[in-house]
Each structure stands twice: as structure tokens, then as C-alpha cells.
Amino acid sequence: MTTKPAPARARLKPEERRAQLISIGLRLLTTRPIHEMSIDEVAAEAGISRGLLFHYFPTKRDYYVAVVQAGGRRLLLHAADPEEGTPADRVRGIVDGFVSFVQRRKDNYVAVVRAAAGGDELVLEVFEDNRRALTDRVLHAAEIHAPTPLHRLAVRGWLAMMEEMAISSTGDVILKEDLVDLLVGSLERSLEQFAAVPR
Amino acid sequence: MTTKPAPARARLKPEERRAQLISIGLRLLTTRPIHEMSIDEVAAEAGISRGLLFHYFPTKRDYYVAVVQAGGRRLLLHAADPEEGTPADRVRGIVDGFVSFVQRRKDNYVAVVRAAAGGDELVLEVFEDNRRALTDRVLHAAEIHAPTPLHRLAVRGWLAMMEEMAISSTGDVILKEDLVDLLVGSLERSLEQFAAVPR
């Protein structure tokens, strides 16, 4: 097995170093739970000292939070609202981005979600913020400008369904395009039905 | 604050002791992630020695697996198929049991799910088995006797939606009965739509 030479001691700008350390964390997460990941291993992979790593991330927890945050940001970048077309077109854009992102890097996505779930309060909060941002984005794309708690509940539940389906489906069970269509349709119906619940 | 006297040194039958240790684990899980739970603390709460605990559960991992298994069994007991009435009645029975169980012990449910997510392969497997059992039960209740991978995918996604909605809704947002109705309806539609996907 050949491996790329370690980028040991390479002089990186601070923001490049941070990005490199976070990428290493995202990759290592696919091989073990976050609490079993070692800072020494991350530093060794980056070819820097443990001390230098702590210069960028003062505590192990800061590092973990940054890794989960970075995973969440990548997802939000991919699941972008096209901001043109009908509400259904816009929702479709988000769904297509989300499903494609998760299916392309399934192990990594699952690992980051698990890290958040198994993590401490701060890591969970990062995950919650991400879920809220996605909920807001979907409501905005669906042109629901004054969402009620029922609208939010409908979207939260549907996001969980979309995530589970993106993770547990493969192209030989359902084509991505068909899955996206079904998900766009089920959000529409779910929003209608929750809006019709008597208060 | 008054506390119940510790049942220290009480002579319990082996199966009672196991059950007691597992209950303690389920309760402690609501206060911290599983990998931060200490065996010494569990033993102390039970009023037994660490050595005696290891007599019942040879390793820490065995203990964790037993705790997550017990949480899953409790859920399956509550989300029972009434095994009579129409498919919709039977699905409604499962949904009502599931939502009631999760809403009554929300912290505990979330803690067990997180423990499974953040846990090692063995703990995850226990969680997967539980999810599969629930999927089979729902398909059976819905009288889908020869489920395809698409039927399974529809149920898996819907289970994730039900879980999220049960966790994140409260009675002042939606009455349990209304939530149950909406969930029963959305499973029916989802199964129809997934069955109609061209292969």
C-alpha cells in the first residue's frame, strides 16, 4: 500500500493549518467514535506537535466542536436554496443537495451525526443550531413566511425522514431523482396537514 | 432534599440484581453520555462492590450493551401491535404506544438513542436490531406480507420522522391524538408512493 508523503513540517498559514486539522478530524471520525479519537494521532497525522495543535484549539473539546461545526457547514453549503423558481423548485434544490451530499459521503455524515449525538452539551448545541438553520431554510424556500410551531414540527420530522432515507437507501433500491421527488411531495403534504390541525 | 435509603447489601436474586443494575444505568444515562458513566458509580448506587457488578456483567461493554438492550425492549413492549382491527387500527396501536412511551420518558429515550449512536459497533448493532424489529412489526401490522426494499425504506424513514416528532413536540404544540392521526396517515401515503416507484 502506498501512502502520500506526510506533509510534515510544511509551513501552512494559520487558517490553512486549522482547515487541515479539521479535515483530519472529519476523516478520523469515520473510523472511531469521537471520544476515542486521540489528539496525539491528529497532531501526528498533521506532522505537528501536540503543543502546536493546542495553539489552534485550546482544548480537546474546542477541537471536537470545530470538527462537528465544519461538518455541519459543509452540509449547509451543499443543501443550498436556489432562491429562484416555485417553492417546490426551491425545496427540490435543497433536498437534492442534501441527499447528494449524504449519499456521496455516507460514512462521514453518519460519523459526524453520531459524534454530535454521543457528544457533550456543547457539541449537541452545534448540531441543534445546524438543524434549526436547515429548518429555517426549508420554511423560507417553501415560502412559509410566518411559520407556526406546527410548521416547524412538520419540517423537523421530515428532515429526520430525509436523513434516514438518504443514509439507508442505495441507487439499486431507488434512484436519487425518485427519492428527491418523493421527499419534495411528502414535505408539501406534511406542511398542509400540520397547518390544518385544529388549535 | 430527601432520598430513599440505599438498598445497600439487600439480598437480591440474581435476576433482580441484574434488573436493578440495568435500571440504574438507564437512569444515569439521562445525566451524562454513556462513555462518561462510571461502573464504580453504578456499583455504589446499587450498594454492591465493583467486583460483584463484574460478576453480572464481565466487562463495562457488556453492561452498556445490556442497558441499551433493556431500553430497546421497553420500547418494543410499549409499541405493541394490537393484532386486531384494520391495518390502520393496528398501525395506530403501534404509533400510539411509541409516541406515548417516548413522550412520557423523553430524557431517557433520547439518552438511550444517543448512547447507541455514540457507542461502539456492538451497541450500534443492538440499536439496529431494534430498528429492524420495529420495521418488521409495522410492515406486519400494515399487512404488507411480502415487503420490498422500497417498503422497508419507506418505514425506516417514517420511523425516524415519528421519533423526531415524538421527541420534539409537546402537548401545547399538538395533542398526542392529532399527532398519532397524522403519523398513521403519512405512513399509509408513504407506503403507497414508494410502492409506485418504477423499478
Interface residues (C-beta under 8 A of the other chain):
Chain A: P33 I34 H35 V113 R114 A115 A117 G118 G119 D120 P149 L150 L153 R156 G157 W158 L159 A160 M161 M162 E163 E164 M165 S168 S169 V173 I174 D178 L182 G185 S186 R189 S190 Q193 F194 V197 P198
Chain B: P33 I34 H35 V113 R114 A115 A117 G118 G119 D120 P149 L150 L153 R156 G157 W158 L159 A160 M161 M162 E163 E164 M165 S168 S169 V173 I174 D178 L182 G185 S186 R189 S190 Q193 F194 V197 P198
